[in-house]
Amino acid sequence: MSAPPIRRIAHLDMDAFYASVELLRYPQLKGLPVVIGGGRRREDDLLGRLAAAYPDKEWTQDDLGAIPLDFFPRLSGYTGRGVITTATYAARHFGVGSAMGLMKAAKLCPQAILLPVDFAQYRHYSQRFKAIIAEVAPVIENRGVDEVYIDFTNVPGGQREGGRVLARLIQKAIFDDTGLTCSVGVAPNKLLAKMASEFNKPNGISIVLEDDLQGLIWPLACRKINGIGPKSDEKLQSHGIHTIGQLAQRSPDWLVATFGNKTGAWLHNAAWGRDERPVVTSSEPVSMSRETTFERDLHAVRDRAELGALFTRLCEQVAADLQRKGYVGKTIGIKLRFDDFSIVTRDHTLPYYTADAAAIRAAAGQCLKRAPLAKRLRLLGVRVGSLLGAQDAKLLSNPTETLPHDPNALLFPDD
């Protein structure tokens, strides 16, 4: 009787995905520092501005690749609150990266070209590359618009060279169909595969075998473990733990005593490369949310009417999202970011499930009453959690208790 196949899990991460999709549209920008951020302009507006700048040519969608470089806006002199969604590798060499404010990026790389986001186009290419993978290896876990886990274990070619042969096949198939590159890490589990996919970017393949733990993984910083954030890393460093190898040398008892039962046990297993999580081919969302960052900081009293209208619209948008995707929820929450960048959240659990905008608005208003509102607001968000499929919710009894609400009432106090 032959031995069972060795577990091979791949993590595939598209390289600078949003920026790479934009370079398909604007190939003249390849090799240049480019950042993606800010609202999308309409294509007819773009063509109109082109016609005004270059009146001697009739511009169409087919001419986007011929737009002169001096037409594109630069980060130099940018003012505003935009945040970078992603950046090309040429821009990253200047220290520019995702989630960085555009004004800060403008100081680091003023010559970078600024392009607005186009989520419709990114979703289109996301669906395309995932469909290509599914034709080769059908056991896929979707981890967002630009990354997936893939179970190579029982796929033909999945064991050859530790999974490198199949990874190379998938890489080539995606590039041939879309023109986009990706990086792939293959390892015995999801934890190590995620780390391996970062080893050889862009367009690389990295293999971690069972006996590579001490040589490849232990020298890395603890932050390389997916799940160790800045605060946990700071605490680890305060105890003299800087690398995964140093973490592995701490006893499970010490880790549990220092970080708690659940986190301590997880840290020990992660340092030793242990992860039994399966590749989950489908997953249910745990919450849905909408939020908005204001063009200027708003005050809860002086800008009460404007905030109230924005608050209502966010609740309506979340309700529409729930209804469109077939979910209801019962935990309603709010998120407030103030002008000093501090964040406050509050939530309220209803006695029933709902996707009704008025009910969400009323519960969110109850949350708001428990939040401090002395400082000016920079961001406002509404979230619905504890989700359940709408069809499953019909099996539950109808709501017998509701929050009182006045749809015309202001949600921000007078004092």
ROKOLKE-468556 format. One record per atom (N, C-alpha, C): x, y, z. Coordinates in pm, whole numbers, plus 32768, in hexadecimal, padded with zeros to 4 digits. Layout:
BEGIN
XYZ/...
# end
This chain:
BEGIN
80557F898000/800080008000/8059807D8000/804280D67FA0/8095814D7F92/807481B27FFF/80DB82008021/80C982678088/807082D68053/8022831780AA/7FCF8387807C/802683F9804B/7FF384497FEE/804184B97FB9/8060851F8026/80D385608018/80F985C98076/80A186438060/8076867F80CE/802086F580C2/806C87698083/803487A18019/807088127FD3/8005887E7FC4/801B88EE8009/7FBF895F8003/800789D57FC4/7FC88A157F64/80038A897F22/7FBA8B087F4A/80068B747F57/7FCA8BF87F64/7FF58C487EEA/7F928C747E9B/7FAD8CC27E22/7F838D527E39/7FE08DAC7E20/7FCA8E3B7E38/7FEB8E867DB8/7F898ECD7D80/7FA28F1B7D07/80018F8F7D28/805D8FAA7CCD/80C490107CE5/808D909B7CCE/809090EF7D39/8062917B7D2F/7FE591807CD8/7F7E91397D01/7F0F91177CA8/7ECC91907C68/7E9E91EF7CB9/7E5792627C80/7EB192AE7C1F/7F2D92C47C4A/7F89930E7BF4/7FA592C07B73/7FB2923D7B7E/7FCE91EC7B08/7F5A91EF7AA5/7EDF91F07AD9/7E6A91FB7A81/7E6B92827A39/7E8F92EC7A82/7E9693707A42/7F02937579D5/7F6F932C79E8/7FD9932B7983/7FAF92E17905/7F4C9289790F/7F14924D7896/7ECD92B87843/7E8D93157888/7E4593817846/7EA593ED7814/7F0D94067865/7F6F946E7843/7FFB9430783E/801A93E477D7/809E93A177D2/8113940277CD/80FA947E77A8/816694E177A3/819C9503782E/815694D67898/818294F47920/81D79485795D/81F094197913/823F93AA7949/82CB93DA796E/82F793AF79E4/837B93D57A14/837F94597A5E/831094A17A5F/830B95237AA1/82CA95177B2B/82E995717B88/82A395717C09/821295A07BF7/81B495497C18/812695657C08/80E0953F7C8A/808795947CBA/803595737D2F/7FA2957A7D06/7F5495247D46/7EC4951D7D2C/7E7C954E7DA8/7E2395B07D98/7DD895E37E09/7D7996517DDE/7D0E96627E29/7CAD96C97E06/7C3B96947DB1/7BD396E57DA0/7B5B96BC7D59/7B7296AE7CC4/7B2296577C88/7B2C963C7BF9/7AEA96AB7BA8/7B2F96DD7B43/7AF1973A7AE6/7AA596ED7A7C/7A3E97297A47/79F696EA79D9/7A4F96E8795E/7A43967E790E/7A9896737898/7A7B96E27833/79FB970B7829/79DF977677C9/7A1A97FA77F9/7A26980B787D/7A67988378B2/7AFC9881788F/7B3A980B789B/7BC697FD7877/7BDB982077E4/7B8697EA778F/7B94980576FF/7B7B989876E1/7B2198D6772C/7B0799647718/7B8099B9773B/7BC2999777A9/7C3A99E177D0/7CAB99CA776D/7CB299517737/7D16993676D0/7CFE998B7654/7C7F9992762C/7C5E99E075B5/7C7F9A7375C9/7C6A9AA57644/7C899B31765F/7D1F9B497660/7D6B9AE87693/7DFC9AF9769B/7E409AE47613/7E069A8A75C3/7E429A6A7541/7DD49A7074D6/7DAB9AE974AF/7D399AF97455/7D519AC673C7/7DCB9AAD73A2/7DE89A807319/7DCF99EC7305/7DAB99A27370/7D9599127365/7D0B98EE739A/7CCC98907358/7C4B985C7388/7C6697E273DF/7C4797EF7461/7C6C978774C2/7BF9972474D7/7C1A96A274DD/7BBB963874FC/7BF895DD7567/7BAA957B7594/7BDB951D75F8/7C5694D175C6/7C6094BC7545/7CD19472750E/7D5394C17513/7D4A95417532/7DC295967531/7DFE95AC75BB/7DC995687623/7DF9958276AA/7E8F956376B7/7EBD94FF766F/7F4A94DC7676/7FA4953F7631/7F6B959F75EC/7FBA960475A6/7FB6968B75EC/7F7996937660/7F72971376A7/8000973F76CD/802797B876AE/80AE97E876D2/80C197EA7769/813B97D27795/815997CB7824/813C984F786A/814D98BF7825/813899407868/80A5995D7883/804C99087850/7FBD991B786C/7F9898E878F7/7FDD98817927/7FB8984079A5/7FDC98997A1D/7F8298A17A7E/7F9E98F17AF7/800D98B27B4A/805C99067B8C/80C998D87BE3/80A398EF7C75/80E898A87CCC/80D098BB7D5B/810399427D8C/8161997B7D46/819C99FA7D70/812F9A637D88/81319A9D7E00/80D19B057E20/80479AD27E45/80369A4D7E52/7FB29A177E74/7F869A4A7EFE/7F099A727F07/7ECC9A957F88/7E469A4D7F91/7E2B9A118000/7DAF99C88011/7DC299568073/7D5B99078081/7D5B989C80E5/7D60981280A7/7D80980C8026/7D83978A7FE5/7DEA972C8021/7DD196AC8012/7E2996438046/7E4D95E77FD2/7ECA95BA7FD0/7EF895617F65/7EB994D77F76/7E7F94A57F0B/7E4C941C7F08/7EBD93BB7EEA/7F0E93D97E87/7F85938A7E69/7FE493E07E17/805B93AC7E02/80C193F47DB7/811493927D67/814C93C07CF8/81A5936B7CAA/822693567CF9/827292F07CD0/82EF92D37D16/835193467D05/834A938D7C94/83A294017C81/8386946C7CE9/8306947D7D0F/82E394DF7D77/830B94AD7E01/8303942B7E16/832493F37E9A/83B794067EBD/840B94127E58/849994297E72/84B094AE7EBC/844E95097EB5/845995897EF8/841895877F83/83ED95127FAF/83AD95088031/8317951D802E/82DD95257FB7/824D95397FA6/820894B27FAB/819794A97FF3/815294297FFD/80BF9437801A/807A93C7801B/7FEA93C38031/7FC693FF80B9/7F51944180BF/7F18947D8138/7F6194FC8164/7FC595288117/800A95A48137/7FBB961A8100/7FB69687814A/7F7496FF811A/7FBA9736809E/7F6C9767803E/7FA697997FC3/7FFF98127FDA/7FDE9864803E/803298D8805A/80BD98AD808D/80C1984780DE/81429813810D/818F97D78098/8148978C8043/8189974F7FCE/81C197BA7F71/817B982D7F68/81A998987F10/823098CE7F3C/824C98CA7FBE/82CE98F77FF0/833B98927FD1/831898117FD3/837A97A97FBA/839897987F25/833097A57ED3/8340978D7E45/82E897ED7DF5/830C986D7DF1/82B698D17DAF/82A398B97D1B/830098717CDB/82F598597C4B/829797E67C29/8265979F7C8F/820C972D7C74/818C975A7C2F/815C97077BD5/80DF97227B8E/806B96EF7BE3/8002973F7BEE/7F8D971C7C3F/7F1996F47BE5/7EE996797BF8/7E7496487BAE/7E0496287C10/7D8696417BE9/7D1596217C40/7CF5958C7C3B/7CB1955C7CA3/7C8D94CE7CA9/7C1C94B07C48/7C1694337C1C/7BAC94047BC2/7B8493787BEF/7B3393717C57/7B1292F07C94/7ACA92927C33/7A7C92C77BD9/7A3692707B79/7A9B92237B24/7B0492687AF9/7B6A92277AA7/7BBA91C27AFA/7BD691E27B78/7C2291867BCC/7BD091077BE8/7B4E91187C00/7AFA90A27C16/7AF6904B7B99/7AF3908A7B24/7AF0903F7AA6/7B6C8FE57A9B/7BE2901D7AB3/7C5C8FCE7AA8/7C698F6B7B1A/7C328F8C7B8F/7C328F2E7BFE/7BE48EB07BDB/7B708EC27BA2/7B1F8E4F7B78/7B658DFE7B0D/7BAC8E417AB4/7BF18DFC7A48/7C628DA47A7D/7CB68DD97AD4/7D278D877AFF/7CFA8D147B5A/7C8F8D297BA6/7C5D8CBD7BFB/7C1C8C4F7BA8/7BDB8C747B3B/7BA08C107AE2/7C0C8BBB7AA0/7C7C8BF97A80/7CEC8BB07A44/7D248B4B7AA7/7D358B757B24/7D678B197B8A/7D088AA37B9C/7C878AC07BA0/7C238A587BBA/7C2489EC7B4F/7C4A8A0E7AD6/7C5189AA7A6B/7CC289467A83/7D2889707ACE/7D9C891B7AE7/7D9488D87B70/7D7289277BD6/7D6D88F77C60/7CED892C7C9F/7C8588DA7CA8/7C01890D7CCF/7BEE892D7D62/7C4688FD7DBA/7C3489177E4A/7C7A899B7E6B/7C2A8A087E6C/7C5E8A8F7E7B/7C168AD47EED/7C628B1E7F3D/7C278B737FA4/7C3D8C057F7D/7BD18C4D7F6B/7BD78CD87F43/7BFC8D2F7FBB/7C6A8D7A7FB0/7C968DCE801F/7C908E637FFD/7C468E867F98/7C3D8F127F71/7C4A8F1F7EDC/7C518F9B7EAF/7C508FB47E20/7CD08F857DDC/7D3F8F7B7E27/7DBF8F607DE5/7E0D8EEA7E20/7DD08E987E73/7E1A8E277EAA/7DBE8DB17EC7/7DF78D377EBE/7DAD8CBD7ED9/7E0C8C567F17/7DD28BF97F61/7E178B7E7F86/7DE88B0F7F28/7E438AB47F05/7E238A467EAA/7E5989C57EE6/7E08895D7EE8/7E3688DA7F18/7E70888C7EA1/7EF4887C7EA1/7F3B88347E37/7F41879E7E51/7F1C87717EC8/7F3E86EB7EF7/7F1B867D7E95/7EA2867E7E62/7E7486117E0C/7E63863A7D7A/7E9A86AC7D56/7E9286DD7CCC/7F0686A27C7D/7EED86727C03/7F5C863F7BB2/7FCC86A67BA5/8045867E7BC5/80B786D97BC1/80CC87267C41/806F871B7C9F/807787677D1B/80E7873D7D77/811D86C27D65/818986917DB9/821286A07D77/821586BA7CF5/829586C17CAD/82E6873B7CD7/836287227CFE/83BC878B7D2C/837E87DC7D9D/833687967DF4/82F987D87E67/828688337E43/825288287DCA/81E4887C7D9C/820F88E67D38/829188EF7D1D/82C389587CC3/828E89497C35/828288CE7C05/825588B77B7C/81C788EB7B68/816F88CB7BC7/80E488F97BBB/80DB89917BCF/812989C77C2A/81298A597C3F/81558AA07BBF/81BC8A697B7B/81ED8AA77B00/81818AA17A93/81388A327A8E/80CD8A237A2B/805F8A8B7A41/80388A9F7AC0/7FD08B007ADF/80008B8D7AC2/807A8BAC7AE9/80B38C2F7ACA/80AB8C4E7A35/80D78BEF79E4/80DA8C047953/804C8C14791B/7FEF8BC2794C/7F658BCA791A/7F278C527939/7F408C8679B1/7F0A8D0A79D6/7F498D777980/7FCD8D70796E/800F8DD7791D/7FE38DD2788B/7FD68D5B7854/7FAE8D4F77C7/7F228D8677B0/7ECB8D777812/7E418DA37801/7E2E8E367823/7E748E677889/7E5A8EEE78BB/7ECE8F5078A8/7F478F1D7898/7FBA8F757895/7FEA8F9D7920/7FB38F607987/7FD58F817A12/802F8F177A4F/80878F407AA9/80DE8EE27AEE/80B08ECB7B7C/80DC8E5D7BB6/80BB8E3C7C3F/81318DF67C7F/81318DF27D03/81968DAB7D4F/81538D3A7D9C/81968CC87DA3/815B8C517DE0/81BA8C177E47/81838BF87EBB/81CC8BAE7F22/81888B297F39/81D58ABD7F3D/819E8A387F55/81E189FE7FD1/819089C8802C/81C4899880AC/8165892D80E2/818888F18153/812F888A818B/80AB88C081C2/80A0894581D5/8025897C820D/80148A0E81E4/7FA28A468207/7F808ACF81DF/7FDB8B368220/7FFF8B22829D/80548B8182E4/80D88B94829D/811B8B25827C/819D8B2D823B/81928B5681A9/81258B2D8166/81138B5480DA/81038BEA80CC/80BA8C278129/80A88CB98127/812F8CFF8135/81828CCF818E/82068D0A819F/825B8CF48123/82558C7C80EA/82A98C5B8076/82898CAF7FFC/820A8CD77FED/81E48D257F76/82258DAF7F75/825C8DDB7FE7/82A08E5B7FEF/83368E507FD6/836A8DD67FCE/83FB8DC47FC7/84378DF77F45/83EF8DEB7ED7/842C8E017E54/83D18E537DFA/83A88EC77E29/83528F1F7DDC/83A58F807D89/83718FAA7D14/82F68F7A7CD2/83118F037C77/82A48EBF7C50/82A78E537BED/83028DE07C18/83018DC37C9A/83598D597CCC/830C8CE07CFF/83568C747D12/83208BFA7D4E/83808BD17DBE/834B8BB67E34/839D8B8C7EA5/83618B0E7EE2/83B68AAE7EFE/838B8A2E7F36/83C48A1F7FC2/837089FF8022/839B89E080A9/8379894E80C3/83DF88FD80D8/83CA886F80F4/83C68856818A/83AA87D981AF/839487B8823B/840F87D48291/848687C68259/84FF87D782A9/854188608296/84F688C0825F/852C89468246/851189A882B6/84CE897C831F/84A089D88386/85148A2983C3/857A89E383F2/85E68A2A8436/86388A7F83D7/864D8A4F835D/86A08A9882FF/865D8B0F82BE/85DB8B02829A/85968B6B8250/853B8BC282A7/84FD8B86830B/84948BCD8356/84C98C0B83D6/85188BC48422/85428BF784A5/85948C77849E/85E48C908436/862E8D108434/85D78D8B841B/85598D7883F3/85028DE883CF/84D08E31844C/84AC8EB18439/84708EFF84A5/83E78EC784C7/83BF8ED68543/833D8EA1856F/82C98EDD8520/82D98F5B84F3/826E8F9C84A8/824D8F558425/82A78EFE83F7/828E8EB3837C/82218E4A838E/81FF8E2B8409/81918DCD8423/810F8E188413/80BB8DEA83B8/80398E2983A3/7FE48E1A8420/7FC48E8B845E/7F788E8884DB/7FC18ECF854B/80458EE4853C/80908F32859E/80968FC2856D/804D901885B1/804790A5858C/80AA90F985D9/80A4917D85C5/810591D68606/810791CB869E/809091C386DC/808B91C0876E/80C6913E87A5/80A290CE8766/80D8904D8794/816E9048877E/819B907D870C/822A907E86EE/827690D48753/823B91458777/827A919D87DA/828791568860/8220910B8886/822590C28905/828E905388FF/8294900D888C/82FA8FA5887E/83868FE08888/839C90518847/8420908E884A/844590C088D5/83E090E98921/83FC911489AA/843190A28A00/8418902689D4/844C8FB08A19/84C68F7789D2/84FF8FC68976/85788F998932/855F8F3588C2/84E48F2E8892/84C18ECE8828/84B18F1B87A5/85118F0C874B/85108F5686CE/84FA8EFC8655/85258E80865D/85188E2485EB/84BB8DB1860F/848D8D6C85A7/84358CF985BC/84808C8B8606/85028C7D85EA/85528C1A8632/85598C3686C7/85678CB686EB/85688CDA8779/84E18CBD87B9/84778CD5876C/83F08CB7879F/83E18C2087B6/84188BD0875B/840B8B3E8767/84538B0887E2/84B68B518812/85028B208886/84BC8B3C890A/84578B938909/840D8BAC8985/83AD8B3889A0/839F8B168A1D/834B8AA48A41/82B78AC58A30/82668A618A10/81D58A7A8A06/819B8AB58A87/81CC8A888AF9/81988ABB8B78/81B38B518B86/822D8B7B8B60/824F8C098B69/81F98C5B8B0A/81E38C2A8A92/81938C728A2F/81028C808A5E/80CC8C148A97/80428C198ACA/80388C798B40/809A8C778B98/80978CD08C0B/80A58D628BE2/80EE8D7B8B75/81098E048B49/809D8E3A8AED/80678DE58A96/800A8E138A2F/7F7C8DDB8A3D/7F658D848A9E/7EE18D488AAE/7EDB8CBF8A6D/7E758C748A91/7E6C8BE98A65/7E678BDB89CC/7E0A8C22898E/7DF68C1188FE/7E6A8C4888AE/7E918CC488CA/7EFD8D03887D/7F828CBF8897/7F9C8C9C8914/801A8C598935/802A8BD588ED/7FBE8B8588EC/7FC48B0488A6/7FD68B198810/7F928B7E87D9/7F9F8B99874A/802C8BC68727/80688C1C8777/80F08C4B875D/81538BD6875D/81438B7A87BA/819C8B0687C0/818F8AB28741/81148A958719/80FF8A4486A1/81318A8C8623/81188B0E861B/81438B5985A6/81DB8B59859A/82218B6B8609/82B38B6D8605/82EC8AE885D8/82A58A7D85F4/82D189F885CC/829089CD8547/82518A2B8502/821D8A0F847D/81A789B2847A/815889B084E3/80E6895484EA/8065899F84CA/801A8969846D/7F9B89A88445/7F47894083FF/7EDC8915843E/7E8788AB8405/7E0B88E183BF/7E02896483AD/7D8B899C836D/7D7B896782DF/7D02893C82BB/7CEC890C8231/7CDB898281D2/7CE789668151/7CC489C780EB/7C2C89C580DE/7BEC8A348100/7B5A8A3B8104/7B298A758080/7ADE8A278037/7AB68A517FB0/7A488ABA7FAF/79FF8ACA801C/799B8B348023/79918B6280B3/79718BE080C5/79658C15814C/78F98C80814F/78B98C8C81C0/78508CEF81D3/788B8D6E820F/78608DE281E4/78918E5F8220/78618E6982B1/78B68EA18305/78908EB28392/784F8F3983AA/78668F988351/7828901B8360/782D906582DB/77DE90CF82D1/77E2912A8260/77E391B88296/782C920F8254/783992958289/784792FA8218/782C9376823C/784293E981E4/787D94588239/78DD94A18202/791695128249/7940957E81E6/794F95F5821A/7977966581C5/79D496C18212/7A3B96F281CC/7A9697568203/7A6D97DE81CD/7A60983F8223/7A2C98C181FC/7A99991681B9/7A6D996F8162/7AC899CC8121/7B039A2E8187/7AB69A4C81EF/7AE59AA1825D/7AB19A6582DF/7AF59A80834C/7ACA9A4C83CD/7A439A8A83F2/79E99A398423/79629A678445/794C9A6184DC/78FE9AC0850C/78E19AC8859B/78549A9385B4/78469A44861F/77C89A01863B/77559A618651/77709ADB8680/77069B3D8699/76F79B9D8624/77649BDE85FF/775B9C458596/773C9C0B850C/77629B8D84F5/77489B4C8474/76E39ADB8484/76879AED84E4/76299A848507/75D49A568491/75A09AB38445/75489A8F83D5/75939A41836A/760C9A70834A/765C9A2B82E4/7681999E8311/76AB9993838E/76CF991083C3/765698B383C8/75E398EA83F0/756B989883F5/7547985E836D/755398B18305/75359881827E/759898178251/7618982C826E/767D97CA8249/766897478293/764497528313/762B96DC8366/75B8968A832D/754D96CE8309/74D9968982CF/74FF9645824D/754C968A81FA/757396508179/75C895D2818B/762595D481EC/7676955E8206/761F94E88231/75BD95038287/7562949882B3/75139461823D/74E794B781E5/749D948B816F/74F694398112/757494618105/75D0941780AE/75ED938C80E6/76039382816A/761992FF81A6/759F92A68196/752992E081AB/74AD9294819B/74A09260810C/74C192B580AB/74BA928B801F/751D921C8002/75959225803B/75F991BB802A/75C691378061/758D913A80D8/755790C18116/74E9908380C0/748D90D78093/741D90A48044/744C906B7FBE/74AD90AD7F81/74DE90807EFF/75258FF97F0A/756C8FE47F7B/75B98F6A7F8B/756F8EFE7FDB/74F68F1D8006/74A28EB88046/74C48E9C80D7/74E68F048125/75088EF181B2/74B68F4E820A/74AB8F268287/74768F7B82F1/74D78F748366/74D28FD683BE/752C8FD98431/74E6900F84AB/75278FFD851E/74E7902D8599/7544908185F0/75C6908585D3/762290DA861F/7645915485CB/761691C685F7/762A924485AE/7699929285F4/76F892C385A8/7768930C85E4/7789938A8598/77CF93E485DC/77FF945F859C/7895946A85B1/78D694B6855B/796594D28566/797995678553/79C195A585AE/79DE963385A7/7A76964685AA/7AAA9692854B/7B3796BA8552/7B3A97518561/7B83977F85C6/7B84980E85E5/7BFB985485A3/7BFF98D785B4/7C6699268570/7CF3990985A3/7CFF98C68618/7D83989D864A/7DA2980C8625/7D4E97D285CB/7D5B974A8595/7D3996DD85FB/7D0997028671/7CD9969D86CE/7C569664869A/7C3A95E786BD/7BC595A08689/7B70956F86FE/7AEE957E86F1/7A8E954D8754/7A2894F6870B/7A0694838742/799D942E870C/793794118779/78BC94028751/785093D887AB/77F5937A875E/77B6931C87A3/775792C5875E/76E092A587B8/767792788777/75FA925787BB/75BF91DC8777/759B917887C7/756390FD878F/74CB90FF879D/748890F2872C/73F690F18729/73C190678751/7345905E877B/730A8FDC879D/72D88F908720/72F48FC486AB/72C68F86862F/73288FA985BF/731D8F618551/736F8F7C84DA/73268FDD847E/73749032843C/7336909483E4/739490BC8374/735990EB8308/73A3912F829D/735A91B0827A/730991E082D8/72B8925882C4/730992D482E6/730B9334828A/735C93AD829E/733093FB8319/72AE94078330/727E945483A2/72A594128426/729B938E842C/72C1934784A6/7358935384C0/73A793498455/743993578462/745B93E48491/741594478458/742D94D3847C/740C94EC850F/739D94B3853C/737494C685C7/73D894888627/7405940D8609/746593CA8661/74EB9412865F/7515943F85E9/7592948A85DF/758A950C862E/75139548862E/74FF95C1867C/750D95A88711/74E095338740/74F3950F87CB/7588950287EC/75D394CA878E/766594C087A1/76A3954B87AC/767395A48757/76AC962A8752/7699967487D5/762A965A8819/760F969C8898/767496748903/76B8960388EF/771995D38951/77A895F6892A/77B7964588C1/783E96688891/786096F888B6/78DF971288D6/7908979D88F2/790C97EC8870/78D598658873/78CA98B487F9/79029941880B/796199518867/799799D6887F/79F99A028812/7A4199A087D9/7AA599C28773/7A6699C086E8/7AAA9A03868B/7A7A9A068601/7A8F997E85C0/7A33995C8567/7A3398D88527/7A7598DC849F/7AC598758484/7B0898658403/7AC797F883AF/7A94979183F2/7A58971D83AC/79E196EB83FA/797E96B983B2/7907967E83ED/78E995FC83A6/78CB959383F1/78AE951283B5/783C94CB83FD/77F6947383B4/7789942383EA/77A1939283C2/779093378420/77AA92A98407/77359255843A/771791E983F1/76B39187841D/76F991008425/76F890C3849B/773A904384B1/76D98FD784DC/77108F668508/76BF8EEF852D/76618ECC84BB/769A8EBF8444/76488EAC83CD/760E8E2083C4/759D8E198381/75588D9C8366/75178DA782DD/75188D3A8293/74D58D3C8212/74428D5F8222/740F8DB381C9/73858DE181D6/73238D6C81D4/73408D048183/72E68C8F817E/72E68C458204/735E8C388241/73668BF682C3/731E8C47832E/73238CCB8322/72E38D218386/724C8D128384/72158CEC8311/71848CDB8309/71538C698361/71AF8C0D8384/71898B9F83DC/717B8BCB846C/71B38C42848A/71A98C768512/71248CBE8524/70FE8CD385A1/70818D1A85BB/708E8DAA8591/701F8DEA856F/701F8E768549/70458ECC85C0/70818F4085A8/70AA8F968617/70338FC38669/70468FBC86EC/6FDA8FE88745/70009068878E/707B9095877B/70A8910D87C0/70F79161875D/70DE91DF875A/712992388702/715692B2874F/71BE92F1871F/71E9936F875A/718F93DE872B/716394368781/711794A98753/716F950286FF/713995338692/718A958C8640/713195ED85F5/7167966285E1/712596C88592/717D96E38519/715496BB84A0/71A996C9842D/71D297578410/718C97B98448/71AE9844842F/72039881849F/721D98338507/726898698578/72FB98758557/733A98DD858C/73CA98EF857A/7411988C85D5/747C984C85A2/74C397EA85F1/7535982A863F/755198A88627/75BC98EA8671/757C994C86D3/75AC994E8750/7569999987BB/75769A2F87AB/751D9A7587F2/75209B0687EE/758E9B408845/75BE9AF388A5/76289B2788FD/76909ABC8917/
# end
